[in-house]
Structure formats: structure tokens, C-alpha cells
């Protein structure tokens, strides 16, 4: 099983910061956002990770590469704890990169991974979504994929007023928290909102999705959306949605990014206080 992480977007909502720095490198406390995503894949048992990059994304590759000069500096000064943490982020991961020539949507980004993925099912983890739970979201999706023998996507309940900002999912509950998808739509207008289940950037997909993405017509903004490929896939095979009940941060928005920093900082402070007995 391989994991595909689309990371070629321009990050216009975070300008001017993202003019020269990838949005995926936005810091959440002391880690860039994309590191949370890669760590989730590793904790889910996936070692082979394919990051889809584009122009101006070199910082991502540098972050996951070894830096011998820095490691030597830390070792000389006895900063072994920091050195261990830097090395740990590379342990067990086989990270490769594919270039998306132009930012043509997350569906097109996934399509760029076809040659590397081959004819196997694969996971997709969108870098804008940081998910926190005791059991990693992707690991749970892998379990349901194996049990059902079908593509599975993660969803979460939101208020009806928020649905238009995400991909809406309408389905029939076949097990507790598992839905057979009947309809999926990317950012529907409010008048067409009929469900409060939305996609949250985690998928385990069959390789047939590539044919459907190739045939998909450009949607909103002239881009190819993964949601549109899944909608087409529904015509030929079952796709299931699993209800994620952990904490999700949409760090592709300023508010979501700010909340992630506040909540994780508070959690770390609480843990430190407990450890010190104060």
C-alpha cells in the first residue's frame, strides 16, 4: 500500500506568506503541517509515501531529507534530544516525489501518481487536513477497505451551513458509522445541501479511480477534483464512507490553522503541567 499526498497547491489564502514558502510548511507548533500527514501514514503502517509537488515546493523535499551539516552541529553541542527527533521523522519512511506541472486540482494531482501506484489500491491524505485521534484515521480506513473489499473515504458531520465548503456525501448507513455512498458532490450550493456528512481529506481508493479521473471534466475553477472522480467511480463499483469522530483541523484556512496551533499548544501545556505536578 502506498500513500499519495497532494502538495502542489498555490496556497493563495495564506499570501503573502506562501509567495515563497509552501503552504504545507506552515508551522503547527514546532512541526510543519505536512509532517503531521506523513506521520499519520507511518502510524497507519504505510512506508511508501508519494508527495505530489509543484513549482516552489523544494522546501518540502529539503525538510524530509537528511542534513548532515545540521546533524553534526547538534551532535557537537550535545543537543541529542533534538537530533533524535530530526532523525526519527525519516525512520521507516520511503518518500518519493512526483511533479504536477500546473495546479489543476487535487484530482489531477492524484492522477499524476498513477505510474508510481500501478494497479494497486492506495491511500490519499490531503495535506490541508490534520486529523488527531487515538487510532490514526488512515489506519481505520485501511481496516474497512480490507473488510469491505471496496474504496473507502473518511467523513465527518458538520452543521448544514458549513457543508458548501466541503465535499458533501449522501449515503445509506449499512453498519454503525459506515455508509454506502449514493451521492457525492464537491462544494454544493446551499440550495442543494441534503446531508451533513462531508469529506475530510482521507481516502483509500481502488486503482480504477485513475480511469475516472482521466475522463472527468474540469469542474469548479477549471480544475479536476477527486470528488468528481469518486462520483464517476460510483457508477461502476461500491464506495463506502466511514464516520471519523476524532479532531479535525482544516489548516488550509487561517481559522483552522490558528485553532490547530491553539489547541495543540494547550494540550502540550496541560501535559507539561501534569508531568511537573503543578
C-alpha positions as a printed NumPy array, in Angstrom:
array([[  0.   ,   0.   ,   0.   ],
       [  1.286,   3.429,  -0.962],
       [  0.143,   6.81 ,   0.312],
       [ -0.289,   9.751,  -2.056],
       [ -0.041,  13.229,  -0.531],
       [ -1.055,  16.053,  -2.923],
       [  1.013,  19.13 ,  -2.069],
       [  1.15 ,  21.23 ,  -5.224],
       [ -1.455,  23.897,  -4.462],
       [ -0.531,  27.568,  -4.544],
       [ -1.823,  28.41 ,  -1.066],
       [ -3.349,  31.724,  -2.113],
       [ -5.355,  32.016,   1.112],
       [ -2.094,  32.449,   3.042],
       [ -0.453,  35.1  ,   0.886],
       [  1.943,  36.813,   1.3  ],
       [  3.495,  34.041,   3.455],
       [  3.057,  31.46 ,   0.683],
       [  4.642,  33.572,  -2.031],
       [  7.999,  31.885,  -1.37 ],
       [  7.081,  29.171,   1.153],
       [  4.785,  26.167,   0.532],
       [  1.54 ,  26.27 ,   2.491],
       [  2.256,  22.69 ,   3.558],
       [  5.229,  24.048,   5.534],
       [  3.055,  26.322,   7.675],
       [  4.11 ,  25.611,  11.279],
       [  1.799,  23.956,  13.767],
       [  3.731,  24.493,  16.977],
       [  7.167,  23.142,  16.056],
       [  6.255,  20.979,  13.041],
       [  5.19 ,  21.857,   9.514],
       [  1.641,  20.785,   8.693],
       [  2.738,  18.183,   6.15 ],
       [  4.77 ,  16.336,   8.786],
       [  1.567,  15.546,  10.689],
       [  0.204,  13.966,   7.494],
       [  3.336,  11.905,   6.821],
       [  3.414,  10.751,  10.449],
       [ -0.217,   9.616,  10.169],
       [  0.67 ,   7.483,   7.15 ],
       [  3.593,   5.916,   9.035],
       [  1.459,   5.251,  12.129],
       [ -1.039,   3.55 ,   9.818],
       [  1.62 ,   1.111,   8.617],
       [  2.349,   2.767,   5.258],
       [  6.039,   3.252,   4.492],
       [  5.925,   4.226,   0.811],
       [  4.794,   7.834,   0.554],
       [  4.485,   9.737,  -2.713],
       [  4.265,  13.506,  -2.365],
       [  2.887,  15.4  ,  -5.372],
       [  4.735,  18.696,  -5.563],
       [  4.936,  21.638,  -7.92 ],
       [  6.927,  24.762,  -8.548],
       [  8.243,  26.397,  -5.381],
       [  7.879,  23.282,  -3.212],
       [ 11.567,  22.48 ,  -2.755],
       [ 11.313,  23.206,   0.982],
       [  9.169,  20.076,   1.392],
       [ 11.848,  17.857,  -0.126],
       [ 14.55 ,  19.515,   1.964],
       [ 12.522,  19.019,   5.132],
       [ 12.295,  15.247,   4.688],
       [ 15.915,  14.924,   3.565],
       [ 18.935,  14.342,   5.79 ],
       [ 21.003,  17.419,   6.717],
       [ 24.435,  16.142,   7.69 ],
       [ 25.846,  19.586,   8.479],
       [ 22.999,  20.354,  10.889],
       [ 23.192,  16.894,  12.479],
       [ 26.929,  17.324,  13.059],
       [ 26.335,  20.735,  14.638],
       [ 23.73 ,  19.335,  17.032],
       [ 25.907,  16.363,  17.941],
       [ 28.913,  18.543,  18.749],
       [ 26.842,  20.644,  21.127],
       [ 25.227,  17.721,  22.88 ],
       [ 21.741,  18.515,  21.571],
       [ 20.931,  14.812,  21.302],
       [ 17.206,  15.123,  22.   ],
       [ 16.691,  17.496,  19.067],
       [ 18.93 ,  15.332,  16.875],
       [ 16.919,  12.221,  17.735],
       [ 13.676,  13.976,  16.813],
       [ 15.069,  15.075,  13.437],
       [ 16.235,  11.547,  12.641],
       [ 13.003,   9.983,  13.848],
       [ 10.935,  11.804,  11.224],
       [ 12.855,   9.944,   8.499],
       [ 12.908,   6.494,  10.085],
       [ 10.828,   3.905,   8.289],
       [  9.657,   6.227,   5.508],
       [ 10.421,   5.838,   1.834],
       [  9.421,   9.198,   0.399],
       [  9.362,   9.914,  -3.329],
       [  8.182,  12.941,  -5.288],
       [  6.249,  13.496,  -8.499],
       [  5.875,  16.92 , -10.041],
       [  2.47 ,  18.294, -11.007],
       [  3.275,  20.687, -13.866],
       [  0.394,  23.038, -13.083],
       [ -2.035,  23.288, -10.134],
       [ -5.028,  21.7  , -11.863],
       [ -6.856,  20.382,  -8.801],
       [ -6.409,  17.583,  -6.294],
       [ -7.93 ,  15.054,  -8.711],
       [ -5.281,  15.867, -11.296],
       [ -2.61 ,  15.653,  -8.574],
       [ -3.754,  12.134,  -7.684],
       [ -3.748,  11.234, -11.383],
       [ -0.075,  12.235, -11.5  ],
       [  0.633,   9.324,  -9.129],
       [ -0.734,   6.623, -11.446],
       [  2.607,   5.37 , -12.77 ],
       [  4.023,   5.021,  -9.25 ],
       [  0.926,   3.436,  -7.722],
       [  0.387,   0.935, -10.521],
       [ -2.57 ,  -1.455, -10.298],
       [ -2.901,  -1.476,  -6.513],
       [ -5.253,   0.208,  -4.095],
       [ -3.702,   3.228,  -2.408],
       [ -4.336,   5.834,   0.272],
       [ -4.71 ,   9.571,  -0.304],
       [ -4.004,  12.029,   2.501],
       [ -4.68 ,  15.674,   1.705],
       [ -2.192,  17.995,   3.361],
       [ -4.81 ,  20.613,   4.306],
       [ -6.401,  18.297,   6.864],
       [ -4.656,  17.498,  10.143],
       [ -6.545,  14.752,  11.987],
       [ -5.971,  13.766,  15.596],
       [ -7.278,  10.547,  17.147],
       [ -6.02 ,   7.644,  19.245],
       [ -6.159,   5.332,  16.212],
       [ -4.97 ,   7.132,  13.055],
       [ -7.788,   7.848,  10.628],
       [ -5.959,   6.236,   7.724],
       [ -5.387,   3.023,   9.702],
       [ -9.141,   2.767,  10.316],
       [ -9.842,   3.334,   6.624],
       [ -7.396,   0.572,   5.706],
       [ -9.232,  -1.776,   8.058],
       [-12.601,  -1.024,   6.457],
       [-11.118,  -1.266,   2.962],
       [ -9.846,  -4.769,   3.75 ],
       [-13.132,  -5.8  ,   5.384],
       [-15.431,  -4.455,   2.653],
       [-13.159,  -5.044,  -0.346],
       [-14.023,  -1.601,  -1.695],
       [-12.889,   2.019,  -1.784],
       [-13.487,   3.846,   1.496],
       [-13.373,   7.527,   2.377],
       [-13.453,   9.334,   5.719],
       [-16.314,  11.706,   6.513],
       [-17.334,  13.875,   9.43 ],
       [-20.583,  15.536,  10.482],
       [-20.73 ,  19.324,  10.298],
       [-23.533,  21.86 ,  10.523],
       [-25.592,  22.292,   7.351],
       [-24.298,  25.836,   6.986],
       [-20.722,  24.515,   6.581],
       [-21.403,  21.785,   4.019],
       [-20.939,  24.061,   0.991],
       [-17.261,  24.499,   1.886],
       [-16.528,  20.774,   1.516],
       [-17.415,  17.671,  -0.447],
       [-20.911,  16.515,   0.556],
       [-21.664,  12.797,   0.967],
       [-25.119,  11.231,   0.961],
       [-25.374,   7.542,   1.819],
       [-27.193,   4.651,   3.425],
       [-25.858,   3.503,   6.808],
       [-25.07 ,  -0.217,   6.471],
       [-23.137,  -0.611,   9.71 ],
       [-22.657,   1.629,  12.71 ],
       [-20.768,   4.616,  11.292],
       [-20.303,   3.072,   7.825],
       [-22.302,   4.339,   4.849],
       [-22.764,   3.018,   1.317],
       [-22.36 ,   6.213,  -0.707],
       [-25.237,   7.109,  -3.025],
       [-24.122,  10.612,  -3.949],
       [-21.061,  12.812,  -3.545],
       [-20.68 ,  16.416,  -4.667],
       [-17.86 ,  18.95 ,  -4.369],
       [-18.907,  22.156,  -2.573],
       [-22.625,  22.095,  -3.411],
       [-24.592,  25.352,  -3.287],
       [-26.688,  25.708,  -0.135],
       [-29.898,  25.029,  -2.02 ],
       [-28.622,  21.519,  -2.862],
       [-27.346,  20.559,   0.591],
       [-29.164,  17.369,   1.649],
       [-26.65 ,  15.839,   4.074],
       [-24.36 ,  16.962,   6.879],
       [-21.633,  14.421,   6.063],
       [-18.545,  15.897,   4.4  ],
       [-15.231,  14.549,   3.142],
       [-12.184,  15.254,   5.315],
       [ -9.212,  14.526,   3.071],
       [ -8.588,  10.801,   3.763],
       [ -9.28 ,   8.098,   1.19 ],
       [ -8.371,   4.51 ,   0.356],
       [ -9.142,   4.03 ,  -3.334],
       [ -9.084,   1.255,  -5.896],
       [ -6.821,   1.822,  -8.938],
       [ -9.939,   2.144, -11.121],
       [-10.189,   5.736,  -9.884],
       [ -7.481,   6.731, -12.372],
       [ -9.679,   5.937, -15.397],
       [-12.479,   8.015, -13.909],
       [-10.181,  10.94 , -13.139],
       [ -8.895,  10.864, -16.71 ],
       [-12.445,  11.137, -18.037],
       [-13.591,  13.732, -15.521],
       [-14.396,  17.127, -16.962],
       [-12.821,  20.131, -15.235],
       [-15.145,  21.398, -12.536],
       [-15.169,  24.457, -10.304],
       [-12.278,  26.775, -11.128],
       [-11.395,  24.748, -14.22 ],
       [ -9.767,  22.104, -12.003],
       [-10.205,  18.339, -11.726],
       [-11.488,  17.373,  -8.286],
       [-11.023,  13.996,  -6.626],
       [-14.666,  14.181,  -5.546],
       [-15.722,  14.245,  -9.216],
       [-13.66 ,  11.132,  -9.924],
       [-15.282,   9.333,  -6.978],
       [-18.741,  10.37 ,  -8.184],
       [-17.947,   8.743, -11.526],
       [-16.497,   5.662,  -9.768],
       [-19.851,   5.149,  -8.017],
       [-21.359,   4.179, -11.367],
       [-19.143,   1.092, -11.618],
       [-18.428,  -0.018,  -8.04 ],
       [-19.445,   0.482,  -4.439],
       [-17.708,   3.153,  -2.385],
       [-18.136,   3.43 ,   1.375],
       [-17.819,   6.306,   3.832],
       [-16.597,   5.82 ,   7.4  ],
       [-17.527,   8.348,  10.082],
       [-14.409,   9.799,  11.738],
       [-15.064,  11.008,  15.273],
       [-11.65 ,  12.424,  16.181],
       [-10.488,  16.02 ,  15.954],
       [-10.037,  17.584,  12.548],
       [ -8.332,  20.866,  11.648],
       [ -8.691,  22.376,   8.183],
       [ -5.275,  24.061,   8.141],
       [ -5.893,  25.248,   4.587],
       [ -7.864,  28.089,   6.185],
       [ -6.467,  30.747,   8.51 ],
       [ -9.016,  29.969,  11.214],
       [ -8.374,  26.219,  11.05 ],
       [ -4.622,  26.73 ,  11.174],
       [ -4.942,  29.087,  14.139],
       [ -7.212,  26.661,  16.025],
       [ -4.769,  23.809,  15.43 ],
       [ -1.959,  25.841,  16.973],
       [ -4.053,  26.944,  19.953],
       [ -5.474,  23.507,  20.774],
       [ -2.194,  21.633,  20.341],
       [ -0.334,  24.251,  22.366],
       [ -2.906,  23.95 ,  25.159],
       [ -2.67 ,  20.146,  25.084],
       [  1.113,  20.3  ,  25.325],
       [  0.958,  22.821,  28.173],
       [ -1.537,  20.635,  30.06 ],
       [  0.677,  17.582,  29.632],
       [  3.735,  19.507,  30.849],
       [  1.854,  20.703,  33.925],
       [  0.737,  17.179,  34.774],
       [  4.288,  15.877,  34.366],
       [  5.655,  18.557,  36.695],
       [  2.881,  18.014,  39.229],
       [  1.717,  21.631,  39.089]])
